[in-house]
């Protein structure tokens, strides 16, 4: 599935990735994450994404990115794809991702 279909599938790409065992990476600060987050998501703030590339790669799973507004997801997806992580989905804001994965 291409990144375009992930964006325009109305959450289908996210739900399919979850069926494949995807991990959700929340790019917000620890404080923001503590205020509310998707259960079992990993909190890796955007400024720490490069330092955690090996950790993310070692998961060997699709990655769904989310943040507060969706603005950091694009930046992180570029970084991860350039690092050779093949399946990265820009999920946008965390609450939208949460609505898609809990239903």
Secondary structure, DSSP 8 states (H G I E B T S, - for coil): --HHHHHHSTTHHHHHHHHTT-EEEE-S-HHHHHTS--TT-EE--GGGTGGGHHHHHHH-S-EEEEESSSHHHHHHHHHHHHTT---EEEEEEHHHHHHHHH-
